[in-house]
């Protein structure tokens, strides 16, 4: 059974940090591009970051570039999102996805249920 389980979200003050994890199982993780998305109520879904199957290529949205870093550990079948210098606008439900094509940002085969990140003083 395919599972993507996000964790690490929570309430943090502006300027703080969180590290999100997405634990994958039930598919061949090492050949999949992994994505982090976020969505806040009333706002469109946004691609935050993605990482290629080997980890050799990454993308970070302009809104988070320099603050967030995506990484993966294929041996542990886990993808991470390190989030530093968090801002209130980062508040959203963050979820991960898996797809076969690096260019297919919204054509993922699997997705998780998400973890909530709230940035507030």
C-alpha positions as CSV (number, residue, x, y, z in Angstrom):
1,X,0.0,0.0,0.0
2,X,1.4,3.4,-1.0
3,X,1.8,5.8,1.8
4,X,3.3,9.3,2.1
5,X,3.2,10.6,5.7
6,X,4.2,14.1,6.4
7,X,5.3,15.3,9.9
8,X,7.1,18.1,11.5
9,X,4.6,20.9,11.2
10,X,3.5,23.1,14.1
11,X,3.2,26.6,15.4
12,X,6.3,28.8,15.1
13,X,7.1,32.5,15.6
14,X,8.2,34.6,12.6
15,X,11.9,34.0,12.0
16,X,11.8,30.5,13.4
17,X,12.6,27.2,11.8
18,X,10.9,23.9,11.1
19,X,12.0,20.7,9.4
20,X,9.3,18.8,7.6
21,X,9.6,15.1,6.8
22,X,7.7,12.9,4.4
23,X,8.1,9.2,4.9
24,X,7.3,7.1,1.8
25,X,6.5,3.5,1.4
26,X,4.8,1.1,-1.0
27,X,6.5,2.2,-4.2
28,X,10.0,2.5,-5.7
29,X,11.0,5.8,-4.1
30,X,14.4,6.0,-5.7
31,X,13.0,6.6,-9.2
32,X,10.5,9.2,-8.3
33,X,10.7,13.0,-8.3
34,X,9.5,14.3,-4.9
35,X,7.6,17.5,-4.4
36,X,6.6,19.8,-1.6
37,X,3.4,21.8,-2.1
38,X,1.5,24.1,0.2
39,X,-2.0,25.5,0.2
40,X,-3.7,28.0,2.5
41,X,-7.5,28.6,2.7
42,X,-8.6,30.8,-0.2
43,X,-5.3,30.6,-2.0
44,X,-4.1,28.5,-4.9
45,X,-1.9,25.5,-4.4
46,X,1.7,26.4,-4.7
47,X,4.7,24.3,-5.6
48,X,7.3,25.0,-2.9
49,X,10.1,22.8,-4.0
50,X,11.0,19.6,-5.9
51,X,13.9,17.3,-6.1
52,X,14.8,14.7,-8.7
53,X,15.1,11.0,-8.2
54,X,18.8,11.0,-7.4
55,X,18.7,14.4,-5.7
56,X,20.9,15.9,-8.4
57,X,18.4,18.6,-9.4
58,X,16.3,20.8,-7.2
59,X,13.9,23.7,-7.6
60,X,12.7,26.2,-5.0
61,X,10.0,28.7,-5.5
62,X,11.1,32.4,-5.5
63,X,9.0,33.0,-2.5
64,X,11.0,30.6,-0.4
65,X,14.4,30.6,-2.2
66,X,17.2,31.1,0.3
67,X,15.0,30.2,3.2
68,X,13.8,26.6,2.4
69,X,15.9,23.6,1.3
70,X,14.6,20.4,0.0
71,X,16.6,17.2,0.4
72,X,16.1,13.4,0.2
73,X,17.5,10.3,1.7
74,X,16.7,7.4,-0.7
75,X,18.0,4.8,1.8
76,X,15.4,6.0,4.3
77,X,12.8,6.7,1.6
78,X,12.2,10.1,3.1
79,X,12.1,13.7,1.7
80,X,12.7,16.7,3.8
81,X,12.0,20.4,3.8
82,X,14.1,22.6,6.0
83,X,12.4,25.9,6.6
84,X,14.3,28.8,8.0
85,X,13.3,32.4,8.7
86,X,9.7,31.6,8.5
87,X,7.2,34.3,7.7
88,X,3.4,34.6,8.4
89,X,2.8,34.2,4.6
90,X,4.3,30.7,4.9
91,X,1.3,29.6,6.9
92,X,-0.3,26.7,5.0
93,X,-0.9,23.0,4.9
94,X,2.2,21.4,3.5
95,X,2.1,18.1,1.7
96,X,4.4,16.0,-0.4
97,X,3.9,14.2,-3.7
98,X,5.7,11.8,-5.9
99,X,5.8,11.7,-9.7
100,X,7.7,10.0,-12.4
101,X,8.7,13.1,-14.4
102,X,10.7,16.1,-13.1
103,X,8.8,18.5,-15.3
104,X,5.4,17.3,-14.3
105,X,4.9,19.6,-11.3
106,X,1.2,18.8,-10.9
107,X,1.1,15.3,-12.4
108,X,2.1,13.3,-9.4
109,X,1.0,9.8,-8.8
110,X,0.9,9.8,-5.0
111,X,0.4,12.4,-2.3
112,X,0.1,12.7,1.4
113,X,-2.5,14.2,3.8
114,X,-0.3,17.1,4.8
115,X,1.1,18.7,7.9
116,X,0.0,22.2,9.1
117,X,2.5,25.0,9.5
118,X,1.4,28.1,11.3
119,X,3.7,31.1,11.6
120,X,2.4,33.7,14.0
121,X,3.6,35.8,16.9
